Amino acid sequence: MKWSRVARGGVLAGVAAALIIAAAGWLLGVGITPWSWSSTVTGALGRSIELARVAILLTPIGVMLGTVVAFACALVFEFVTLRAGSIRGSIVGLLLGIAGAMLLGLIPWFADWIGYMYVPAEAPLGPHDPAWLLAAFAVAGTIAGAIAGALYGTPRHQLQTPDAFRWREVYPTRRVR
């Protein structure tokens, strides 16, 4: 595998995913920890500062998850499809984004084991449908996979094309009437 391309693609994909998740949380008006900080500046400048602060806080997590997406894309490119590209990477990223959203959906089930000690007083997504979380993670995974796939280049294990050949009859046959 091309480790430098995996690292470069993972970092850029993670930054893009962090920006997408921050923008989705900002648009939904999510009120949990990184999003609940309010800026002292009001108006559009204050909202921009809040969005930038959330994106900066989510960037390390996004880079870590983007590197996982880039590594999964590299595995698929090298050993499954033997071809790389942004379309194949976006398919892998979409699948990983949906799987990540499903794992996040299991958090309330795990919280039942610890007796709801850390559950917030109000729902994290507020009045919004939790399917928005699935959509946001699917879009972030798709974009991250597309970036990782575009930056990967051609895989080391390329698809082998057969040599050109011609068919030749060893024993010619004639039609008997």
N, C-alpha and C positions, 0 to 999 in steps of 0.2 A: 504494500500500500504506500501511497505517497503521504507521509506523515506531515510534511510541511503544508501541503494543500489541505489536509484534514484540519490542521490547526488554524490556518488562515480562514478557511471556509466556516469553521465552527465559531470563530470570534465574530466575523461579520454577520453570520446567521443569528448568533445570539444577541447581538446588538439590535438587529432588525426585529427579532422576536420580542425583546424587551420593550422596544418602542411600540409595537403593535398591542401588546398586553396593556401597557400604560395608557395608550390612547383608548382602548376598549373600556378600561376601568374608569377613565375620565369621562367618556361619553355616557356610561351607565350611571355615573354618580355613586360609585361604590364607596362605602364609608369605613373600610377596614384600614389597618395600620398605615401602609405607605400612602394611601389615598386620603386619609382623614386629616392630614396636616393642612392647615389653612395658611395662606400667605398673608402678610400684613398689607400687601398692595391689593387694591380692589380692581375689578374690571378684567379686561383681556390680558393685561400684563400679569396680574395675580394668577389667573388661570394658567398662563404659560409657564410661570415659575413653578406652580404646583405640578404641572405635567412634566417639566424638566426634572424636578426633584424625584418624582416617582420613577421616571425612566432611569435616572442615575442609580437609584436604589435597586431596581430590578436588573440592571445590566450584569452584575456578577453572576446572578442565578441564570440569566439568559445566556451568557457566554458558556457556562457549564452545560446547560441543556443543549445549546447550539452545537457544542463539540460532540455531544452524544449523537445528535442528529447527523452531523457530518461523518462521524465514525460509522454509523449504521448505513449511511449512503455509500461510503467507501466499501464496506463489506458487500453490499448488494452489487455495486459496480464491478468489483473485482472477481466475485465468485458466483454471482447469479446471472446477471444480464450481460456481463462482459462488455458493456457499453456504459458511458456516462452521459450526463446532460441535465439540463435544468428540468425537463419534463419528468424524467425518471426520478430525479431528486425530489421534485415536488410531490410525487406519488408516495415515496417513502416518508417524507415529512408529514404529509397528510395523515398517513397511518399512525405515525408516532404522536402527532398532535391529538388525534382522537383517543389514542391509548392513554396519553397524559391526562386528558380531561376526564376519562373514566376513572383513573386512579385518584384524581382530586375529588371525584364524586363519592369515593369510598371513605373520605375523611369523617363524615358524620357517623358512619358505621363503626369506625375505629374509636371515635370519641365515646361511643356507648361503653366500650371496655374500660375507660378510665373514669367513668361516672360523670361525664359532662362538666369536668372541672374548668375547662378552658373555652367553653363555648360562649361566643359573644351574646349579649343581651338581645340584639336585633339581628335579623338575617343579613349575611354579608352582602348579598346582591340587592337588598332592599326589596322594592316591589317588583323587580324584574324577574323574568323567567330564568331558571338556571340553565336553560338551553343556550343562552347567550355565552356562557362560559365555554361550552362545547364549541360553539362557532368561533369564538376568539382564539381558542387553542388550536383549532383546525386550521384557521387562516395563518396563525403564527407558525405552525409546523410546516404548512405548505410553502410559505415564503422562505423559511429557514432552509428547507430541503432544496428549493429551487436555487438559492444562493450557493449552498454547499455543492450541489450538482454542477452548477455552472463553473465554479472555481476549481473543481477537481481535475478537469482535463481528461485526457484519454487514459484508461486504466492500463496497468502493466500487463494484465492478462487479457489481451485483446482477442476478439473473435477471429478464429482462423478461417480464412476463406480457402476452399478447395482449389487445387491446381486446375488449370484449364485442360480439358481432355476432349477427345473425339471418340465417338463410338465407332468401332470397326467390326464388321462381321467376320468371324473366323471361318465359318462354313457358310458360304452364300447359298441361299435356298431359292428355288424357282417355284413358281406356281404351276402346278400340274392341272391341266384341264381335262 
